[in-house]
Amino acid sequence: MRALVYHRPSHVSWDTVPDPVIEQPTDAIVRIDATTVCGTDLHLRRGDFPEVKPGTVLGHEAVGEVVEVGGQVHHLRPGDQVIVSSVSTCGDCGECRDGRYGQCGGGGGWLLGRLVDGTQAELVRVPFADHSTVRRPADLPLDEAVLLAELLPTAYEVGVRNGHVGPGDTVVVVGAGPVGLATVVVAQLYSPRRIIVVDLAGARLETAGRVGADAAETPGRMIADLSEGPGADVVIEASGDPDGFELCTRAVRTGGHIANIGTHGRPATLHLESLWRKNVTISTGQVDTSSTPWLLGLMRFGHLPVAPLVTHTFGLDGMEDAYEVFARGTSTGALKVVLHRE
């Protein structure tokens, strides 16, 4: 098969590699119909995760068709259409029973594209397949379904839920990339009074307005007003930039919440000299994807208008081009890039 292979930092290529095979009886082999690139993939390509070994196939989000199952897979059969979760869950350990799949103690967690071969390929071996896939309804388009593999659960679980967004809140989202904009979409389910999006890219700020932000601005007067005034009830860091995190600490109100979504490849300063007496809660998190079935239901009934988040599509053999377009998103206008089997 063809797959995007990591060789060393900043060097990946679309290569021919052996087809995956069933290694454990709980595995399934899935033919990829759609996959995507996320910001974490850019960190992986840069070498920010040293545990990724040369020869690893990248990618951890996909939708496809089951072509083979192991002997202990009971809920899937060849021909099933599935969303492949970015997180693999054994389903049996205490963490998984509590819905904390990202912290799986039974050999799961974030495996795909990191510790085992991932989804940016024609085929993928899915560990713990019964628990790590969700059936895709026939009426759910591929481009929307693939957003349920990681993007939307991340926005909800790590951003909106961890941040305790509620009715009447003022919510600030720092970073208008795909996850920040997905957070805007999901946060509206909780009737906040106002959603403010902050970013440096004008095109992304325009998109923020289209997906429901009440205000979308570059850092400046509005953030200064928040930091000098009552502040925001919830501030969600979705940029992965140290300056973005510092901006969050300035914008949050006394007793408010900061929810960090961004993947930070560099240290970020925590100004405890300013925060120690403000009763601020700071949360971080690895997505669990336990919310995927709930989000799927909302999407099917039109409560999550996510179509504007997909801006570019490619064939699978355009993987390297897709990476370049996505990596230069502020200039290309790329948000989510989706690659389809042709």
C-alpha positions as CSV (number, residue, x, y, z in Angstrom):
1,M,0.0,0.0,0.0
2,R,0.9,3.7,-0.1
3,A,1.4,5.7,3.1
4,L,3.0,8.8,4.5
5,V,6.1,7.7,6.3
6,Y,8.1,9.6,8.9
7,H,11.9,9.3,8.4
8,R,13.4,12.0,10.6
9,P,12.5,15.5,11.7
10,S,11.1,17.5,8.8
11,H,11.5,14.5,6.4
12,V,8.4,12.5,5.5
13,S,7.5,10.9,2.2
14,W,4.6,9.1,0.4
15,D,6.0,5.6,0.1
16,T,5.1,2.0,-0.8
17,V,5.0,-0.1,2.4
18,P,3.7,-3.5,3.3
19,D,-0.1,-3.8,4.0
20,P,-1.0,-4.0,7.7
21,V,-2.0,-7.3,9.1
22,I,-3.9,-8.5,12.1
23,E,-1.5,-8.6,15.0
24,Q,-3.8,-9.0,18.0
25,P,-7.3,-10.7,18.0
26,T,-8.9,-7.4,18.9
27,D,-7.5,-5.7,15.8
28,A,-9.4,-4.7,12.6
29,I,-8.0,-3.6,9.2
30,V,-9.8,-0.6,7.8
31,R,-9.5,0.7,4.2
32,I,-9.2,4.5,4.4
33,D,-11.9,6.4,2.6
34,A,-11.0,9.8,4.1
35,T,-8.3,11.1,6.4
36,T,-7.0,14.5,7.5
37,V,-4.0,16.4,8.9
38,C,-4.1,18.2,12.2
39,G,-1.7,20.5,14.1
40,T,-0.3,17.7,16.1
41,D,0.9,16.0,12.8
42,L,2.9,19.1,12.1
43,H,4.6,18.8,15.6
44,L,5.2,15.1,14.8
45,R,6.8,16.0,11.4
46,R,9.1,18.5,13.2
47,G,10.3,15.9,15.6
48,D,8.6,17.3,18.7
49,F,7.6,13.8,19.8
50,P,10.9,11.8,20.0
51,E,9.0,8.5,20.7
52,V,7.9,8.5,17.0
53,K,10.3,6.1,15.3
54,P,11.6,6.3,11.8
55,G,9.4,4.2,9.5
56,T,6.2,5.1,11.3
57,V,3.1,5.9,9.2
58,L,1.6,9.2,10.4
59,G,-2.0,10.2,11.0
60,H,-4.6,9.5,13.6
61,E,-8.0,10.5,12.1
62,A,-9.9,8.6,9.5
63,V,-13.2,7.2,8.1
64,G,-13.3,4.0,6.2
65,E,-14.6,0.5,5.6
66,V,-13.7,-2.6,7.7
67,V,-12.0,-5.2,5.5
68,E,-10.8,-7.7,8.1
69,V,-11.4,-8.4,11.8
70,G,-9.5,-10.4,14.5
71,G,-11.1,-13.3,16.3
72,Q,-12.0,-11.3,19.4
73,V,-13.7,-8.4,17.5
74,H,-17.4,-8.9,18.2
75,H,-19.2,-5.7,17.0
76,L,-17.7,-5.2,13.6
77,R,-17.6,-7.2,10.4
78,P,-16.2,-6.6,6.9
79,G,-18.1,-4.0,5.0
80,D,-19.0,-1.8,8.0
81,Q,-18.4,1.9,7.6
82,V,-16.6,3.3,10.6
83,I,-15.1,6.5,12.1
84,V,-11.6,5.5,13.4
85,S,-11.0,7.3,16.7
86,S,-7.8,9.1,17.2
87,V,-7.6,7.4,20.6
88,S,-7.4,3.6,21.0
89,T,-9.2,2.3,24.1
90,C,-9.0,-1.2,25.6
91,G,-12.4,-0.8,27.1
92,D,-11.5,-2.8,30.2
93,C,-9.2,-0.8,32.5
94,G,-10.4,1.6,35.2
95,E,-9.6,4.7,33.1
96,C,-11.5,3.4,30.1
97,R,-14.5,2.4,32.3
98,D,-14.6,6.0,33.5
99,G,-14.5,7.4,30.0
100,R,-10.9,8.6,30.1
101,Y,-9.8,6.7,27.0
102,G,-6.9,9.0,26.4
103,Q,-5.3,7.7,29.7
104,C,-6.0,4.1,28.9
105,G,-3.9,1.8,31.1
106,G,-4.5,-1.3,29.1
107,G,-2.3,-0.6,26.2
108,G,-4.3,2.0,24.4
109,G,-4.3,5.8,24.4
110,W,-2.8,7.9,21.6
111,L,-1.2,5.1,19.5
112,L,-2.1,5.8,15.8
113,G,0.6,7.7,14.0
114,R,2.7,7.9,17.1
115,L,3.5,4.4,18.6
116,V,1.9,2.3,15.8
117,D,1.3,3.0,12.1
118,G,-1.4,5.5,11.5
119,T,-4.2,6.6,9.2
120,Q,-2.5,8.6,6.5
121,A,-2.4,5.5,4.3
122,E,-4.6,3.3,2.1
123,L,-5.1,0.8,5.0
124,V,-4.7,1.0,8.8
125,R,-4.6,-1.6,11.6
126,V,-6.9,-0.4,14.3
127,P,-6.1,-1.7,17.8
128,F,-9.0,-2.5,20.2
129,A,-11.3,-2.1,17.2
130,D,-14.6,-2.8,19.0
131,H,-14.0,0.2,21.3
132,S,-12.0,2.4,19.1
133,T,-14.4,2.9,16.2
134,V,-17.9,4.3,15.8
135,R,-20.3,3.3,13.0
136,R,-20.7,6.0,10.3
137,P,-24.3,6.4,9.2
138,A,-24.8,6.3,5.5
139,D,-26.2,9.8,5.4
140,L,-23.2,11.4,7.1
141,P,-20.8,12.8,4.5
142,L,-17.1,11.7,4.8
143,D,-15.9,15.3,5.1
144,E,-18.1,15.8,8.2
145,A,-17.6,12.3,9.7
146,V,-13.8,12.6,9.7
147,L,-14.1,15.7,12.0
148,L,-15.5,13.3,14.6
149,A,-12.3,11.3,14.8
150,E,-10.6,14.0,16.9
151,L,-11.4,17.6,16.1
152,L,-14.9,17.9,17.5
153,P,-14.3,15.7,20.5
154,T,-11.2,17.8,21.3
155,A,-13.1,21.1,21.0
156,Y,-15.9,19.7,23.3
157,E,-14.0,17.6,25.9
158,V,-10.8,19.6,26.3
159,G,-12.2,23.1,25.6
160,V,-15.9,23.5,26.2
161,R,-16.5,20.9,28.9
162,N,-13.2,21.4,30.8
163,G,-13.8,25.1,30.6
164,H,-17.2,24.7,32.1
165,V,-18.9,26.9,29.5
166,G,-22.4,27.8,30.6
167,P,-25.4,30.0,29.8
168,G,-24.6,33.7,29.9
169,D,-20.9,33.3,30.0
170,T,-18.4,35.4,28.2
171,V,-16.1,33.0,26.3
172,V,-12.8,33.9,24.7
173,V,-11.1,31.5,22.2
174,V,-7.5,32.3,21.6
175,G,-6.5,30.9,18.2
176,A,-8.8,30.6,15.2
177,G,-7.4,27.5,13.6
178,P,-9.5,24.4,13.1
179,V,-9.8,23.4,16.8
180,G,-10.5,27.0,17.9
181,L,-13.2,27.4,15.3
182,A,-14.7,24.0,16.2
183,T,-14.8,25.2,19.8
184,V,-16.9,28.2,18.7
185,V,-19.3,25.8,17.0
186,V,-19.7,23.5,20.0
187,A,-19.7,26.3,22.6
188,Q,-22.9,27.7,21.1
189,L,-24.8,24.6,22.3
190,Y,-24.4,26.0,25.9
191,S,-25.9,29.5,25.2
192,P,-23.0,31.7,26.2
193,R,-23.7,35.5,26.3
194,R,-20.7,36.2,24.0
195,I,-18.0,34.4,22.2
196,I,-14.9,36.4,21.3
197,V,-12.2,34.9,19.0
198,V,-8.7,36.3,18.9
199,D,-6.2,35.5,16.1
200,L,-3.6,37.3,14.0
201,A,-4.9,36.1,10.6
202,G,-7.7,38.2,9.1
203,A,-9.1,35.4,7.0
204,R,-9.5,33.1,10.0
205,L,-11.2,35.9,11.9
206,E,-13.7,36.2,9.1
207,T,-14.4,32.5,9.3
208,A,-14.9,32.8,13.0
209,G,-17.7,35.3,12.4
210,R,-19.3,32.9,9.9
211,V,-19.4,30.0,12.4
212,G,-20.9,32.0,15.2
213,A,-18.4,34.2,17.0
214,D,-19.9,37.4,18.3
215,A,-16.6,39.3,17.9
216,A,-13.4,38.3,16.1
217,E,-10.3,40.5,16.5
218,T,-6.6,40.6,16.7
219,P,-5.1,40.9,20.2
220,G,-5.5,44.5,21.3
221,R,-8.1,46.8,22.8
222,M,-10.7,44.1,23.5
223,I,-8.3,41.9,25.5
224,A,-7.0,45.0,27.3
225,D,-10.6,45.8,28.2
226,L,-11.1,42.3,29.5
227,S,-7.9,42.2,31.5
228,E,-8.6,45.7,33.0
229,G,-12.3,45.0,33.6
230,P,-14.3,42.0,34.8
231,G,-12.6,39.5,32.5
232,A,-14.0,36.5,30.7
233,D,-15.7,33.6,32.4
234,V,-13.9,31.0,30.2
235,V,-10.8,31.4,28.1
236,I,-9.8,28.6,25.8
237,E,-6.3,28.4,24.5
238,A,-6.4,26.9,21.0
239,S,-3.2,28.3,19.4
240,G,-0.5,26.1,21.0
241,D,1.6,29.3,21.2
242,P,3.2,30.5,24.5
243,D,2.0,34.0,23.8
244,G,-1.5,32.7,23.4
245,F,-1.4,31.0,26.8
246,E,-0.1,34.2,28.4
247,L,-3.0,36.1,26.7
248,C,-5.4,33.7,28.3
249,T,-4.1,34.4,31.8
250,R,-4.6,38.1,31.2
251,A,-8.2,37.8,29.9
252,V,-9.7,35.5,32.5
253,R,-11.8,36.9,35.3
254,T,-11.4,36.1,39.0
255,G,-12.8,32.7,39.6
256,G,-12.8,31.9,35.9
257,H,-11.5,29.0,33.9
258,I,-8.7,28.6,31.4
259,A,-8.9,25.4,29.3
260,N,-5.8,24.6,27.3
261,I,-6.4,22.7,24.0
262,G,-3.3,23.8,22.1
263,T,-0.4,21.4,21.6
264,H,2.6,23.2,23.1
265,G,6.0,22.2,21.6
266,R,7.7,25.0,23.6
267,P,7.6,26.1,27.2
268,A,4.9,28.6,28.2
269,T,5.2,30.9,31.1
270,L,2.7,30.7,34.0
271,H,2.5,34.0,35.7
272,L,1.6,32.9,39.2
273,E,2.6,36.3,40.5
274,S,-0.6,37.6,38.8
275,L,-2.8,34.6,39.2
276,W,-2.2,33.2,42.7
277,R,-5.0,35.1,44.3
278,K,-7.6,35.0,41.5
279,N,-9.1,31.6,42.1
280,V,-8.5,30.6,38.5
281,T,-8.8,27.0,37.3
282,I,-6.4,25.9,34.6
283,S,-7.2,22.6,32.8
284,T,-5.2,20.6,30.2
285,G,-6.2,17.4,28.6
286,Q,-5.7,14.6,26.1
287,V,-8.9,14.0,24.2
288,D,-10.7,10.9,25.1
289,T,-13.2,10.8,22.2
290,S,-15.8,9.3,24.6
291,S,-18.2,12.1,23.4
292,T,-18.1,11.0,19.7
293,P,-21.4,9.2,19.6
294,W,-23.2,12.2,21.3
295,L,-21.6,14.6,18.8
296,L,-22.5,12.3,15.9
297,G,-26.1,12.6,16.9
298,L,-26.0,16.3,17.1
299,M,-24.3,16.5,13.7
300,R,-26.8,14.3,12.0
301,F,-29.7,16.5,13.2
302,G,-28.0,19.8,12.1
303,H,-26.9,21.1,15.4
304,L,-23.2,21.3,14.5
305,P,-22.7,23.3,11.3
306,V,-19.2,22.2,10.6
307,A,-19.0,22.4,6.8
308,P,-17.1,25.7,6.7
309,L,-14.2,24.0,8.6
310,V,-13.2,21.9,5.6
311,T,-11.5,24.2,3.1
312,H,-9.4,21.9,0.9
313,T,-9.7,18.4,-0.4
314,F,-7.0,16.1,-2.0
315,G,-6.6,12.6,-3.2
316,L,-4.6,10.3,-0.9
317,D,-1.6,10.6,-3.2
318,G,-1.6,14.4,-2.6
319,M,-0.6,13.9,1.0
320,E,2.6,15.9,0.8
321,D,0.9,18.8,-0.9
322,A,-1.9,18.7,1.7
323,Y,0.7,19.0,4.5
324,E,2.3,22.0,2.9
325,V,-1.1,23.7,2.3
326,F,-2.1,23.0,5.9
327,A,1.2,24.1,7.4
328,R,0.8,27.5,5.7
329,G,-2.8,27.8,6.7
330,T,-2.6,31.5,7.5
331,S,-1.6,32.3,3.9
332,T,-3.4,29.5,2.0
333,G,-6.7,29.9,4.0
334,A,-6.5,26.2,4.9
335,L,-8.4,25.0,8.0
336,K,-9.2,21.3,7.7
337,V,-7.7,19.5,4.7
338,V,-9.4,16.2,3.9
339,L,-7.9,13.5,1.7
340,H,-10.1,11.0,-0.1
341,R,-9.5,7.5,-1.6
342,E,-9.8,7.9,-5.3
